[in-house]
Amino acid sequence: IVVQLGVESGEDLAELLVSDVYLVHALDTDSAKVDKARADLRDKGLYGKISVSQFVGTTLPYADNLVNLIVIEIRGTRYEMRS
């Protein structure tokens, strides 16, 4: 699983889907960004392999050792953390 924190567009998320063996899950606190990214992905036929959720918690919703890569999108700049 590849996780992106912060969503700018569905196109950015599509770039993270580098292989069919990965799933991409994006989280953002802004419901409008989540809705827009979902619509973009549906239009491209990618929703399912890539999903987007609104983040309302304080900890990430994943079990230990489940995520392969975390990408953090902050004002248009990407930071990557690999496990």
C-alpha positions in Angstrom: 0.0 0.0 0.0 1.2 3.5 -0.9 -0.4 6.3 1.2 -0.5 9.9 0.3 -1.3 12.5 3.0 -2.8 15.6 1.4 -4.5 15.6 -1.9 -4.0 18.1 -4.7 -5.5 16.1 -7.6 -6.4 12.7 -8.9 -3.7 13.1 -11.5 -1.0 13.3 -8.8 -2.4 10.2 -7.2 -2.3 8.3 -10.5 1.4 8.9 -10.7 1.8 6.8 -7.5 0.2 3.8 -9.1 3.5 2.5 -10.6 2.5 -1.2 -10.6 -0.6 -3.3 -10.4 0.7 -4.9 -7.2 0.2 -1.7 -5.3 -2.9 0.0 -4.0 -2.9 3.8 -3.4 -4.8 5.3 -0.5 -5.0 9.1 -0.1 -6.1 11.0 3.0 -7.0 14.6 3.3 -8.9 16.7 5.9 -10.6 18.8 3.3 -13.8 17.1 2.1 -13.9 19.2 -1.1 -10.5 18.0 -2.1 -11.5 14.4 -1.4 -14.6 14.7 -3.5 -12.7 16.3 -6.4 -9.9 13.7 -6.4 -12.6 10.9 -6.3 -14.3 12.4 -9.3 -11.0 12.7 -11.2 -10.1 9.1 -10.5 -13.5 7.8 -11.5 -13.2 9.7 -14.8 -9.9 8.0 -15.4 -11.2 4.6 -14.5 -8.7 4.4 -11.6 -11.0 4.5 -8.5 -10.6 1.2 -6.7 -6.9 0.8 -7.2 -6.7 4.3 -5.9 -9.0 5.4 -3.2 -9.4 8.7 -1.3 -10.8 9.2 2.2 -11.4 12.1 4.5 -9.0 12.0 7.5 -10.6 13.0 10.7 -8.4 11.2 13.3 -5.1 11.9 15.0 -3.3 8.6 14.0 -3.1 6.9 10.6 -5.7 4.1 10.1 -3.3 1.3 9.2 -1.9 -1.7 11.0 1.8 -1.9 11.7 4.0 -2.8 8.7 1.1 -2.5 6.2 2.2 0.6 4.4 5.1 0.4 1.9 5.5 4.2 1.2 4.0 7.4 2.7 4.0 10.5 0.5 3.2 13.8 2.2 1.9 16.6 0.1 2.5 20.0 1.7 1.6 23.0 -0.4 2.6 21.4 -3.7 5.8 19.8 -2.3 6.1 16.1 -1.9 8.0 14.3 0.8 8.4 10.5 0.8 9.0 8.1 3.7 9.7 4.4 2.9 9.4 1.6 5.4 
